């Protein structure tokens, strides 16, 4: 096998070509494994307007973990029946979440309502 064709004289080495090919593939595979880092995926946390304070705190702790791992977090507030009359309560809860997560995350998409759900998208600060 020719190792350095551009040098004068060209350098050649006798080797098992199949073994060399296998080692090259292994090197590429290992480099690919090392370069792979977790890409920020979207994690969703679902809420209701009546979600209790303690339950909300647990969900916020999960959101903090997700943000520290580099994931995006989407808070989705669902409304059913007469809850639709109290959308302002949903906005208040999502605004409160934004204030609590301010040190870890920034708002990519502010709270907005579409149909029976309201969403807020947070991304980790870099």
Phi and psi in degrees as GROMACS dihedral restraints (atoms count N, CA, C in turn):
[ dihedral_restraints ]
;  ai    aj    ak    al  type     phi  dphi    fc
    3     4     5     6     1   -83.3    20    10
    4     5     6     7     1   124.0    20    10
    6     7     8     9     1   -95.6    20    10
    7     8     9    10     1   -47.9    20    10
    9    10    11    12     1  -130.2    20    10
   10    11    12    13     1    87.0    20    10
   12    13    14    15     1   -71.6    20    10
   13    14    15    16     1   -20.7    20    10
   15    16    17    18     1   -87.6    20    10
   16    17    18    19     1   -14.5    20    10
   18    19    20    21     1   -75.9    20    10
   19    20    21    22     1   165.7    20    10
   21    22    23    24     1  -117.6    20    10
   22    23    24    25     1   112.6    20    10
   24    25    26    27     1   -74.8    20    10
   25    26    27    28     1   160.3    20    10
   27    28    29    30     1   -60.3    20    10
   28    29    30    31     1   141.2    20    10
   30    31    32    33     1   -98.0    20    10
   31    32    33    34     1   131.2    20    10
   33    34    35    36     1  -126.9    20    10
   34    35    36    37     1   154.3    20    10
   36    37    38    39     1  -139.3    20    10
   37    38    39    40     1   142.4    20    10
   39    40    41    42     1   -91.4    20    10
   40    41    42    43     1   124.0    20    10
   42    43    44    45     1  -153.8    20    10
   43    44    45    46     1   167.9    20    10
   45    46    47    48     1   -82.5    20    10
   46    47    48    49     1   110.1    20    10
   48    49    50    51     1   -63.9    20    10
   49    50    51    52     1   -38.9    20    10
   51    52    53    54     1   -62.0    20    10
   52    53    54    55     1   -41.7    20    10
   54    55    56    57     1   -65.9    20    10
   55    56    57    58     1   -40.6    20    10
   57    58    59    60     1   -63.2    20    10
   58    59    60    61     1   -43.9    20    10
   60    61    62    63     1   -60.3    20    10
   61    62    63    64     1   -44.2    20    10
   63    64    65    66     1   -59.9    20    10
   64    65    66    67     1   -45.1    20    10
   66    67    68    69     1   -64.0    20    10
   67    68    69    70     1   -38.0    20    10
   69    70    71    72     1   -64.1    20    10
   70    71    72    73     1   -42.6    20    10
   72    73    74    75     1   -63.5    20    10
   73    74    75    76     1   -40.2    20    10
   75    76    77    78     1   -62.3    20    10
   76    77    78    79     1   -41.7    20    10
   78    79    80    81     1   -61.8    20    10
   79    80    81    82     1   -44.2    20    10
   81    82    83    84     1   -63.2    20    10
   82    83    84    85     1   -43.6    20    10
   84    85    86    87     1   -63.7    20    10
   85    86    87    88     1   -43.0    20    10
   87    88    89    90     1   -65.1    20    10
   88    89    90    91     1   -41.3    20    10
   90    91    92    93     1   -63.2    20    10
   91    92    93    94     1   -38.2    20    10
   93    94    95    96     1   -65.6    20    10
   94    95    96    97     1   -41.3    20    10
   96    97    98    99     1   -63.4    20    10
   97    98    99   100     1   -41.1    20    10
   99   100   101   102     1   -71.7    20    10
  100   101   102   103     1   -33.0    20    10
  102   103   104   105     1   -77.7    20    10
  103   104   105   106     1   -18.0    20    10
  105   106   107   108     1   -74.1    20    10
  106   107   108   109     1   121.0    20    10
  108   109   110   111     1  -124.7    20    10
  109   110   111   112     1   153.5    20    10
  111   112   113   114     1   -62.0    20    10
  112   113   114   115     1   121.1    20    10
  114   115   116   117     1   -79.9    20    10
  115   116   117   118     1   140.5    20    10
  117   118   119   120     1   -61.4    20    10
  118   119   120   121     1   110.1    20    10
  120   121   122   123     1   -93.2    20    10
  121   122   123   124     1   167.6    20    10
  123   124   125   126     1   -93.0    20    10
  124   125   126   127     1   122.1    20    10
  126   127   128   129     1  -109.9    20    10
  127   128   129   130     1   135.0    20    10
  129   130   131   132     1  -109.9    20    10
  130   131   132   133     1   136.2    20    10
  132   133   134   135     1  -120.8    20    10
  133   134   135   136     1   121.6    20    10
  135   136   137   138     1   -97.5    20    10
  136   137   138   139     1   138.3    20    10
  138   139   140   141     1  -132.1    20    10
  139   140   141   142     1   166.8    20    10
  141   142   143   144     1  -129.0    20    10
  142   143   144   145     1   159.7    20    10
  144   145   146   147     1   -62.1    20    10
  145   146   147   148     1   -27.5    20    10
  147   148   149   150     1   -92.5    20    10
  148   149   150   151     1     9.7    20    10
  150   151   152   153     1   -56.8    20    10
  151   152   153   154     1   127.3    20    10
  153   154   155   156     1   -66.8    20    10
  154   155   156   157     1   156.5    20    10
  156   157   158   159     1   -59.4    20    10
  157   158   159   160     1   -44.5    20    10
  159   160   161   162     1   -64.9    20    10
  160   161   162   163     1   -42.1    20    10
  162   163   164   165     1   -63.4    20    10
  163   164   165   166     1   -38.1    20    10
  165   166   167   168     1   -64.8    20    10
  166   167   168   169     1   -39.8    20    10
  168   169   170   171     1   -61.9    20    10
  169   170   171   172     1   -41.1    20    10
  171   172   173   174     1   -63.5    20    10
  172   173   174   175     1   -43.6    20    10
  174   175   176   177     1   -64.3    20    10
  175   176   177   178     1   -36.6    20    10
  177   178   179   180     1   -68.0    20    10
  178   179   180   181     1   -35.6    20    10
  180   181   182   183     1   -64.4    20    10
  181   182   183   184     1   -40.1    20    10
  183   184   185   186     1   -62.2    20    10
  184   185   186   187     1   -42.1    20    10
  186   187   188   189     1   -62.7    20    10
  187   188   189   190     1   -40.4    20    10
  189   190   191   192     1   -60.2    20    10
  190   191   192   193     1   -44.0    20    10
  192   193   194   195     1   -60.5    20    10
  193   194   195   196     1   -45.4    20    10
  195   196   197   198     1   -60.2    20    10
  196   197   198   199     1   -44.1    20    10
  198   199   200   201     1   -66.0    20    10
  199   200   201   202     1   -38.4    20    10
  201   202   203   204     1   -67.4    20    10
  202   203   204   205     1   -27.4    20    10
  204   205   206   207     1   -80.9    20    10
  205   206   207   208     1    -8.3    20    10
  207   208   209   210     1    97.9    20    10
  208   209   210   211     1    12.1    20    10
  210   211   212   213     1   -89.1    20    10
  211   212   213   214     1   154.6    20    10
  213   214   215   216     1   -81.7    20    10
  214   215   216   217     1   149.1    20    10
  216   217   218   219     1  -125.6    20    10
  217   218   219   220     1   126.8    20    10
  219   220   221   222     1  -112.4    20    10
  220   221   222   223     1   122.5    20    10
  222   223   224   225     1   -94.1    20    10
  223   224   225   226     1   125.9    20    10
  225   226   227   228     1  -119.0    20    10
  226   227   228   229     1   121.4    20    10
  228   229   230   231     1  -102.9    20    10
  229   230   231   232     1   121.4    20    10
  231   232   233   234     1  -100.3    20    10
  232   233   234   235     1   141.1    20    10
  234   235   236   237     1  -120.9    20    10
  235   236   237   238     1   137.6    20    10
  237   238   239   240     1  -128.8    20    10
  238   239   240   241     1   141.2    20    10
  240   241   242   243     1    52.8    20    10
  241   242   243   244     1  -121.4    20    10
  243   244   245   246     1   -73.1    20    10
  244   245   246   247     1   -10.7    20    10
  246   247   248   249     1   -62.5    20    10
  247   248   249   250     1   -23.3    20    10
  249   250   251   252     1   -61.1    20    10
  250   251   252   253     1   -23.7    20    10
  252   253   254   255     1   -73.2    20    10
  253   254   255   256     1   -18.1    20    10
  255   256   257   258     1  -115.5    20    10
  256   257   258   259     1    49.0    20    10
  258   259   260   261     1   -66.4    20    10
  259   260   261   262     1   -27.3    20    10
  261   262   263   264     1   -61.7    20    10
  262   263   264   265     1   -32.6    20    10
  264   265   266   267     1   -64.8    20    10
  265   266   267   268     1   -39.7    20    10
  267   268   269   270     1   -63.5    20    10
  268   269   270   271     1   -43.7    20    10
  270   271   272   273     1   -60.9    20    10
  271   272   273   274     1   -41.3    20    10
  273   274   275   276     1   -62.4    20    10
  274   275   276   277     1   -43.4    20    10
  276   277   278   279     1   -63.8    20    10
  277   278   279   280     1   -45.0    20    10
  279   280   281   282     1   -67.1    20    10
  280   281   282   283     1   -33.9    20    10
  282   283   284   285     1   -66.1    20    10
  283   284   285   286     1   -40.8    20    10
  285   286   287   288     1   -62.1    20    10
  286   287   288   289     1   -41.4    20    10
  288   289   290   291     1   -61.8    20    10
  289   290   291   292     1   -43.0    20    10
  291   292   293   294     1   -59.4    20    10
  292   293   294   295     1   -43.5    20    10
  294   295   296   297     1   -65.8    20    10
  295   296   297   298     1   -39.5    20    10
  297   298   299   300     1   -69.4    20    10
  298   299   300   301     1   -32.9    20    10
  300   301   302   303     1   -94.1    20    10
  301   302   303   304     1     7.2    20    10
  303   304   305   306     1   -57.9    20    10
  304   305   306   307     1   -35.4    20    10
  306   307   308   309     1   -74.3    20    10
  307   308   309   310     1   -27.3    20    10
  309   310   311   312     1   -98.2    20    10
  310   311   312   313     1   -28.6    20    10
  312   313   314   315     1  -137.6    20    10
  313   314   315   316     1   160.4    20    10
  315   316   317   318     1  -120.6    20    10
  316   317   318   319     1   155.9    20    10
  318   319   320   321     1   -82.4    20    10
  319   320   321   322     1   120.0    20    10
  321   322   323   324     1   -88.7    20    10
  322   323   324   325     1   -39.3    20    10
  324   325   326   327     1  -136.6    20    10
  325   326   327   328     1   113.6    20    10
  327   328   329   330     1   -64.9    20    10
  328   329   330   331     1   168.3    20    10
  330   331   332   333     1   -61.2    20    10
  331   332   333   334     1   126.9    20    10
  333   334   335   336     1  -147.5    20    10
  334   335   336   337     1   148.7    20    10
  336   337   338   339     1   -99.0    20    10
  337   338   339   340     1   136.7    20    10
  339   340   341   342     1  -137.1    20    10
  340   341   342   343     1   110.7    20    10
  342   343   344   345     1    66.7    20    10
  343   344   345   346     1  -126.9    20    10
  345   346   347   348     1   -95.1    20    10
  346   347   348   349     1    10.6    20    10
  348   349   350   351     1  -130.9    20    10
  349   350   351   352     1   157.2    20    10
  351   352   353   354     1  -129.9    20    10
  352   353   354   355     1   132.5    20    10
  354   355   356   357     1  -124.7    20    10
  355   356   357   358     1   151.4    20    10
  357   358   359   360     1  -138.9    20    10
  358   359   360   361     1   127.6    20    10
  360   361   362   363     1  -114.4    20    10
  361   362   363   364     1   124.4    20    10
  363   364   365   366     1  -116.1    20    10
  364   365   366   367     1   142.3    20    10
  366   367   368   369     1  -123.5    20    10
  367   368   369   370     1   149.1    20    10
  369   370   371   372     1   -66.9    20    10
  370   371   372   373     1   145.9    20    10
  372   373   374   375     1   -75.1    20    10
  373   374   375   376     1   142.4    20    10
